[in-house]
Amino acid sequence: MIYLDNAATTWPKPEIVWQEVLRAGKEYGANPGRASHQMAIDASRSIYKARVALSQLFNAPDPLRIIFTLNATEALNLAIFGTLKSGDHVITSSLEHNAVARPLKILQDRGVEVTYLQGDDYGYMDEDELKKALRPNSKAFVFSHASNVTGTLQDAARLTKKAKEYGLTVIIDAAQTAGVHDINIKDWGIDLLAFPGHKGLFGPQGTGGLWIGEGLHIPPLYYGGTGSQSESEYQPTHLPDRFESGTQNTPGLAGLAAGVEFIKEIGREKIEEQEEKLTIKLLDGLSNMKKVTLYGPPVHLPRAAVVSMNIEGVEAAEFGFLLDKVHQIAVRTGLHCAPLAHKRIGTIESGTIRFSPGYFTRDEEIEQVLSAVEKLIEEVS
């Protein structure tokens, strides 16, 4: 199997990730933060280790302000519903995943005003467009660092700093960039950063988190036992306990810490460079094929390792099925949970065939994929 669905979840994971998951379950599989015996202490330490590793990777000033969630979607729900209320105005992009678009739609029905920035031909937003969208009641700016459909990689540093000048709370969806592209919470001034553990951070599925900046007063999504202040009828106010009721996914978070450690050992820049090289190779090869329509920025513009395309006269789902069954190439087809982006590029009816290489993808695998695509085009056209 040639796996090119890393935008959904990275595979394979570094071996160190599974080793740590197994070690957590076998050696210190107790409940973190709920007892004073050694196993519980070791479990708590493993979770704190993950917070520290992530705070170092993202240049976050306080590890305790990194809240663990099931995934980036839960983190975005916590950030968006916790920030906006009826009468507020929020600015977002035209390329958002449903993890942003659906919460905003619910809030729009509740009286929140939403403005969708169109950006340029590829969806890149700039300061002027952001400024023109401002209203007296503008509260927040929420956007995806990179599109999971077109690969458009926003200049998050520039946009965040400008939004902060306008007094906006900045919420960034880093689903396609965390662990691969530079993210600097402290220097950029990010208020809320949502990230998945199972993609570029190489952690297990069922892990993710949210950075919550100083001065933000966000209510929890749920309430319950935290192992602290148990005598109180009310939820603790200190972080991270305020947002982490119930038993944590200790083995998963131990694996996530190992994934971040792997990134540190390899070097984030090297991972980014490898994915960029593979993406360019893929784009160059596909652009020379007849009947192929590519979507998203050209190779010389900033983009994540996401390549969407369609074949003239062939349904995306059919082509993806053939890639899988005939050539053992795993891709994703359809709308990728991002209908806003598909409306933007004109593929809301057809969807796209999406290739997303990762750090472990080899050059020769891209060559095999290009050969298989070309062969299939000849056979089905």
N, C-alpha and C positions, 0 to 999 in steps of 0.2 A: 504493500500500500504506500502510495505517495500522498502524504497528508498536506493539503493546502487549505485548511480551514482554521488557521490559527487566530483569525479575527473572532471566532466563536469561542474557542478555548485552545490554549497551546498544547501541543502533543508532538513528540513525547516530552515528559518532564525530566529534568535532571535526576539522575539516580539518587542523589543526596536528599531530594525531596521525599521520596518514598521511604528511604531509610529512616528519616526523622519521623515520618508519620507512624511507621511501625514501632520505632523506639518509644514514642510517646504512649502508644497504646499498651505496649508490653511492660514498660519500665516505670512510667509515672502516670498511669491512666486514672488518676483520681480527679475529684472535682476541684477546679482552681478557685481560690478565694473563699472556700467554704470550711476549711479546717486548718489546724496548725501542725498536722503531721507532715512528715517529710515528703511524701508523694504529692500531697496537695500543694506544698510549697514549691516543689519542682514544676508542677503543672502551671502554677502562677508565673514562675520565672520564665517558662517557655513562651508564654503569651506576652509578657513584658519584653522579652527579647525580640519578638516580632515587631512590637511598637517602636522600639529603639532602632531596629534595622530600617524600618520604613521612614522614620523621621530623619534618619541620616540620608537616605536615598532622595527624599523630597526636600531636604533642607528645611524641615519643620522645627520650630524652636522648642516645642514641648511634646515629648512622646505620649503623654497622658491625654493629649487632645486628639489623638488618633483613635477613633471609635471603630470597633469591629462589627461587621454586618455579614449577612449571608452572601451578598454580592453587591455590585455597583448599583443595581436597580433599587435595592432597599436603601442604600446610602443616599441616592438621589431623592427618593421619596421623603426621607427624613429631612434633607436639606431644603427641598422645595416647599413642602407643606409646612415646615417649621419657620420659613422665612416670610411667606406671602399670606396676606389676608384680603378680604373683600375691600375694594377701593384702591388697592395697590396696582401698580403698572410694572410689568416685567418685560424685558427685552431678551430675545433668543434668536437662533439662526434658522434658516430654511433647510438645514441638513440634519435635524435632530432625530435621534433614536426615540422609540416609543417610551423609553425609560424617563425621558424628559417630556416628550410631547403629550403623553397621556395624563400625567399629573397636572400639566398646565391646562389641558382641556377641562379636567375636573374643576380646577380653580377658576377657569374662565366662566364656567357655569355658575360658580359661586360669587361672581362679581369682580374677579381679577382681570385687568386689561392686559392683553398680550400683543406684542409687536414682533413680527418675524423679519429679521434682516435678510435681504437677498444676497448681499455681497456682489462680487464680480461674476464673470462667466463661470467660474469654478466654485463659487460660494465663499471665497475669501472675504472676510469682513474687514472694514477699516474704521479709524477713529471718526472720520467725517460722518459716515453712515450712522454710527452709534450716537454721535452728538445730535443729529437730526431727529433721531427717534425719541429723545428725552422729553419727558413731560413733568409737570410739577409733582406728580405722584409716583414717579419712577422709583422703584425700590431695589430691583435686582437685575443682574445680567447673568443669564445661564446659557452655557454653550458647550458643545462637544469640542474637545481639543483636536480630535480628528474624526472625520466621517467614516463610519463602518461600511459605507456604500461606495463613495467616490475616492476615499483616501485623503481628501482635502485636509491639510494640516494647518490649523490656524496659528497665527503669531500670538500665542496666548500671553506671553510676557507683555507685549505692547498693548494688547486689548485690555488686559487686567489693570495695568497701571493707569490707563486712560479712564477706565470705568471707575476706578477708585477716586480719581480726581473729580468725577461727577457725583460722588457720594453713593455709588451703587454697591450693593452686596454682590460679590462675584462668586458664582457657583460654576465649577468646571467638571464636566464629565470626562474623566481620563481613561475610559474603558479601552480605547485603542492605543494609548500612549504610555501608560504607567509601566515603568520598567525598561522602556525602550527609548523614549524621547525625553529630553531634559524637562524637568518640572521643578521649579524653585519657589516653594511656598513663601519663604521669608522675603526673598528679593522681589518677587512679583507682587506680593501682597494679596495672595489668594485667601478668601474668606472660608470657602467650603470646597473641598476637593474630594470627589467620589471616585473610587477605584475598585476594580475587581482583583481578586487574588489569583484567579485561575487563568489569566491571559498572559500579558507580558511579564508578570511577576513570577510566573512558573509555579504558583501554588496550586493546591488541590481545588476542585470545584466546591462550592459552598463556603467560600471565603471572600471577603472584600472589606471595604472600610470607608470611613469618612473623616477627613480632617475638619475640625471645627475651630475656627479662629477665635481669638480673644474678643470679649465684648459682645458675643452673639448669644441671645437668649432663645434657645430652640427647645420646644417641648419634646419629650420622647415619643416614639411611635407606640410603645407599649410599656407596661409597668410591672414590677414584680420583685422577686428576691434578687439581691445583688451581693449578699454576703457581708454587707456593711450597713451600719445604722439600722439594724433589724428591729430595734425597739420602736422605730418611728412608723407611723401610718403612711407617711409620705415618701416619695421617691427621693433618694439622695440628690443633692445639688452638685456635688463635685464630680469631675470627669476622671476616668471614663464610666464610673459606676452608674451615672444618671441614665446612660443609654444602653447599658449592657445587662439587662435583667435575664435571669435564667442561666443555665449551664452553657459555657462557651464550647466552641468546637476546638478543643485543645489539640487533637492530632492534626486537624486541618491547619490551624494557625502555626503549629510547630513546623509543618511542611512549608507553609508560606514563608516563615523566617528562613528556612533553608533555601528556598527559591531566591529570596533577596540576597542571601549570602553568595549564592552562585553568581548572581548579577555583579556583585561587588568583586568577586574573584576574576571573572571574565573581563569586566569593565563595561558599563552601560554603553559607552561610546562605541565599543567594538560590536556590541549587539546591534545597535542602530546602524552602523556601517554595513554589517552583513545583510540586514534586512533591506537596506536601501539598494545594495548591489543586486540582490536577487530580484527586487521589484523592477529595477531598470532593465535587467535581462529579460524578464517576463514581458514588460511593456514593449521593448524593442522588437521582440520576436512576434508578438501578437499584432503589432501595428503594421507589419509587412505581409499579413495574411489577407486574402480576399474574403469578402463577406463578413469581416469582423468589425463591429462597432465598439470602440472603447469609450469608457466614461471616466470623467475626473481629470485632474490636472496632467499636463505632459510631464515628462521625466525631469525637466529642469526646474520645476516648481516644488515647494515643500509638500511632501505627502507621506502618509503612513503606508505600511506594506499591505495595501488593499487594492486589488485590481478587479474592476467590474467590466463585463463585456456581454455582448449578444452576438449571435450568428444570424445573418439574414435568412429568413425563411424557416428557422428552426426554433422550437420552443426551448426556453432556458432549462426547464425541468427535464425535458427529453435529453438534451445535450449533457446535462449533469449526470443523468442516469447512465448514459453510455460511457462517460468518462469513468464512472465507478465500476460498472459491471464488466466492461470490455478491457479497460486499461488500469483498473485498480487505482484510480486517482480520486481522492476525496476533495470535493469542492462544495460550496453551498449555492443553491439556486433559490430564487423567489424574491421577496421584498425585504428580507433581512431585518424585520421589525423596525423599519425606518421609512414609512410611507411618505413623509415629508420630503425626504431626499429623492425618492423615486418620482414624486410629482415634479420635483425641480428638474430632473434630467429626462423626464418624459417616458419613464418605464414603469408607471404605476400599474399598467395592465399586464405587462410582460414579465416584470422582475428582471433580474440580471443573473449571469453566471459569475460568481465571485471567487477569485483565487486570493489566498492570503498566506504567503510563505512566512516562515518563522526562522529563528536562529538556527535550528537544527536541520533546516532544508538545505540540501546540497545542490551545487551548481548543475551536476549531471541530472538531478531530478527535474530541474527546470527545463533542461534540454529535452528530457523524455516527455514532459508535459507538452511542450511546444510541438514536438513531433506527433504526439497523439492527437492534439487539437487539429493540426493540419490534416492528418489522415482522416479523422472523423468528418471534417468539413467536406472533404472530397466524397466520402461515402454517403452522407445524408443530404447533400445538396442536389 
